Amino acid sequence: MRGPRPWARAGAVVAVLLAAATGCSQAKTASSAGSSPSSPAPAATVMIVSDPATIGRFTPVTVTVAPGQAVEWVFQDANPHTVTADDTSFTSPQTGLTKGQEYSHTFAKAGTYPYHCLIHPQMKAAVIVQ
């Protein structure tokens, strides 16, 4: 029987380092809602709601958190939406999430993070980390 392959371990190390460098993200449904010990409580919550003018809307449009804190997006619209950083540093599932689902991302470092809905690019907002 063969032992563990070195490239498999290297891949796991790269994944951990990438998550630490860019922050952590996770999507969940209402049935899996609740905080896990590894997820910090969100410092801010953004609702994704229906808006006839733009198909949907992020509310509030801007939130401010400290480094190491999480933002949670709560999907309240029946239409699918994403939360996608303009620089692609984070994204919810690209197929979209709908009513009753949530997505969260922990921001590791200070900066302004504009984001949009990949499905409806006219939906725009920003997270300020300071």
Backbone hydrogen bonds in HBPLUS format (Angstrom, degrees):
<---DONOR---> <-ACCEPTOR-->    atom                        ^
c    i                          cat <-CA-CA->   ^        H-A-AA   ^      H-
h    n   atom  resd res      DA  || num        DHA   H-A  angle D-A-AA Bond
n    s   type  num  typ     dist DA aas  dist angle  dist       angle   num
A0008-ALA N   A0005-ARG O   3.10 MM   3  5.47 133.9  2.32 107.6 119.4     1
A0010-ALA N   A0006-PRO O   3.03 MM   4  6.29 158.6  2.08 149.3 155.7     2
A0011-GLY N   A0007-TRP O   2.96 MM   4  6.10 152.0  2.04 141.6 148.3     3
A0012-ALA N   A0008-ALA O   3.19 MM   4  6.49 152.2  2.27 143.5 150.1     4
A0013-VAL N   A0009-ARG O   3.04 MM   4  6.33 156.8  2.09 150.7 156.9     5
A0014-VAL N   A0010-ALA O   2.94 MM   4  6.19 161.2  1.98 152.1 156.9     6
A0015-ALA N   A0011-GLY O   3.03 MM   4  6.23 157.8  2.08 145.7 151.5     7
A0016-VAL N   A0012-ALA O   3.08 MM   4  6.32 157.4  2.13 148.3 153.6     8
A0017-LEU N   A0013-VAL O   2.95 MM   4  6.18 165.9  1.97 155.0 158.9     9
A0018-LEU N   A0014-VAL O   2.86 MM   4  5.99 158.9  1.90 152.1 158.1    10
A0019-ALA N   A0015-ALA O   3.03 MM   4  6.19 160.0  2.07 145.5 150.6    11
A0020-ALA N   A0016-VAL O   3.00 MM   4  6.23 157.6  2.05 149.0 155.2    12
A0021-ALA N   A0017-LEU O   2.93 MM   4  6.08 152.3  2.01 147.7 155.1    13
A0022-THR N   A0018-LEU O   3.04 MM   4  6.12 156.8  2.10 151.9 156.7    14
A0023-GLY N   A0019-ALA O   2.99 MM   4  5.51 129.7  2.25 139.7 148.4    15
A0106-THR N   A0024-CYS O   2.63 MM  82  5.10 156.2  1.68 153.3 162.1    16
A0026-GLN N   A0104-SER O   2.79 MM  78  5.36 149.4  1.88 151.0 155.2    17
A0104-SER N   A0026-GLN O   2.69 MM  78  5.36 159.1  1.74 159.3 166.9    18
A0028-LYS N   A0102-GLU O   2.70 MM  74  5.17 163.4  1.73 146.6 148.1    19
A0102-GLU N   A0028-LYS O   2.66 MM  74  5.17 168.8  1.67 166.7 166.2    20
A0032-SER N   A0029-THR O   2.94 MM   3  5.28 140.0  2.11 106.4 117.9    21
A0030-ALA N   A0100-GLY O   2.88 MM  70  5.29 107.9  2.41 137.7 156.0    22
A0033-ALA N   A0030-ALA O   3.23 MM   3  4.88 161.6  2.27  97.2 101.9    23
A0039-SER N   A0036-SER O   3.04 MM   3  5.40 156.2  2.10 114.6 121.8    24
A0043-ALA N   A0070-ALA O   2.72 MM  27  5.58 156.3  1.77 147.9 151.9    25
A0072-GLU N   A0044-ALA O   2.93 MM  28  6.35 162.7  1.96 154.3 159.2    26
A0046-VAL N   A0072-GLU O   2.79 MM  26  6.21 159.1  1.83 156.9 163.4    27
A0074-VAL N   A0046-VAL O   2.81 MM  28  6.23 157.6  1.86 158.4 166.0    28
A0047-MET N   A0059-THR O   2.85 MM  12  5.21 171.0  1.86 149.8 146.7    29
A0059-THR N   A0047-MET O   2.85 MM  12  5.21 152.7  1.93 151.5 159.0    30
A0048-ILE N   A0074-VAL O   2.84 MM  26  6.06 157.5  1.89 159.1 155.7    31
A0076-GLN N   A0048-ILE O   2.80 MM  28  5.61 160.1  1.84 153.1 158.9    32
A0049-VAL N   A0057-ARG O   2.95 MM   8  5.37 157.4  2.00 155.8 157.9    33
A0057-ARG N   A0049-VAL O   2.83 MM   8  5.37 137.4  2.01 150.4 158.1    34
A0054-THR N   A0051-ASP O   3.13 MM   3  5.68 134.9  2.34 114.6 125.0    35
A0055-ILE N   A0051-ASP O   2.77 MM   4  5.21 121.5  2.12 162.8 179.3    36
A0126-ALA N   A0061-VAL O   2.91 MM  65  6.41 154.3  1.98 162.3 168.9    37
A0063-VAL N   A0126-ALA O   3.24 MM  63  6.80 149.3  2.34 148.9 157.6    38
A0128-ILE N   A0063-VAL O   2.83 MM  65  6.17 168.1  1.84 161.7 165.9    39
A0065-VAL N   A0128-ILE O   2.90 MM  63  6.38 155.0  1.96 160.9 169.3    40
A0130-GLN N   A0065-VAL O   2.94 MM  65  6.43 153.2  2.02 157.9 162.6    41
A0069-GLN N   A0066-ALA O   3.04 MM   3  5.64 149.4  2.13 144.6 144.9    42
A0068-GLY N   A0107-PHE O   2.58 MM  39  5.43 164.2  1.61 158.1 161.2    43
A0107-PHE N   A0069-GLN O   2.98 MM  38  5.88 163.0  2.01 158.9 153.3    44
A0071-VAL N   A0105-HIS O   2.93 MM  34  5.61 156.4  1.98 152.1 155.9    45
A0105-HIS N   A0071-VAL O   3.01 MM  34  5.61 152.3  2.09 152.9 161.7    46
A0073-TRP N   A0103-TYR O   2.67 MM  30  5.18 172.2  1.68 167.9 170.7    47
A0103-TYR N   A0073-TRP O   2.96 MM  30  5.18 150.6  2.05 145.2 153.0    48
A0075-PHE N   A0101-GLN O   2.93 MM  26  5.45 169.8  1.94 167.3 168.6    49
A0100-GLY N   A0075-PHE O   2.93 MM  25  5.95 142.4  2.07 172.2 161.4    50
A0099-LYS N   A0077-ASP O   2.85 MM  22  4.99 125.0  2.16 138.5 143.5    51
A0081-HIS N   A0097-LEU O   3.02 MM  16  5.44 151.1  2.10 139.3 146.2    52
A0097-LEU N   A0081-HIS O   2.80 MM  16  5.44 156.7  1.85 148.6 150.2    53
A0092-SER N   A0083-VAL O   2.92 MM   9  5.32 139.0  2.09 133.2 146.0    54
A0084-THR N   A0116-HIS O   2.88 MM  32  5.38 160.4  1.92 160.7 166.5    55
A0116-HIS N   A0084-THR O   2.91 MM  32  5.38 154.1  1.97 140.1 146.4    56
A0085-ALA N   A0090-PHE O   2.91 MM   5  5.45 173.1  1.91 159.0 161.2    57
A0088-THR N   A0085-ALA O   2.86 MM   3  4.71 160.8  1.89 107.8 112.5    58
A0086-ASP N   A0114-PRO O   2.89 MM  28  5.76 173.2  1.89 143.2 142.5    59
A0096-GLY N   A0093-PRO O   2.95 MM   3  5.65 162.4  1.98 120.5 126.4    60
A0101-GLN N   A0098-THR O   2.96 MM   3  5.81 148.1  2.07 151.8 156.5    61
A0111-GLY N   A0129-VAL O   2.90 MM  18  5.16 155.2  1.96 135.0 138.8    62
A0129-VAL N   A0111-GLY O   2.77 MM  18  5.16 170.0  1.78 164.7 167.3    63
A0113-TYR N   A0127-VAL O   2.73 MM  14  5.04 173.7  1.74 161.1 163.3    64
A0127-VAL N   A0113-TYR O   3.03 MM  14  5.04 154.7  2.09 121.2 128.5    65
A0115-TYR N   A0125-ALA O   2.88 MM  10  5.51 168.0  1.90 145.1 145.8    66
A0125-ALA N   A0115-TYR O   3.01 MM  10  5.51 156.0  2.07 152.4 151.6    67
A0117-CYS N   A0123-MET O   3.17 MM   6  5.59 138.4  2.35 143.7 147.7    68
A0123-MET N   A0120-HIS O   2.89 MM   3  5.88 171.4  1.89 137.2 140.0    69
